[in-house]
């Protein structure tokens, strides 16, 4: 598991507010499957800033 369960229950996609799914990697990241975006997770902390965001291919 990449994220603490409590943190995972609170977080949502900053764009669509949808649920995030964990991807254990490599590299570990959280993903929004609604708007197809992903953010890296470093030491259990998602780096959900625009500069770290990447688009997923459908």
SULQUI-V409278 format. One record per backbone hydrogen bond with DSSP energy under -1.0 kcal/mol. CO is the residue of the C=O (numbers start at 1). NH is the residue of the N-H. Records with the same first field share a line. If there is no record, write none. Layout:
CO = NH, NH
This chain:
4 = 8
5 = 9
7 = 11
13 = 17
18 = 13
21 = 31
23 = 29
28 = 41
29 = 23
30 = 39
31 = 21
32 = 37
36 = 56
37 = 32
38 = 54
39 = 30
40 = 47
42 = 45
45 = 42
46 = 48
47 = 49
49 = 52
54 = 38
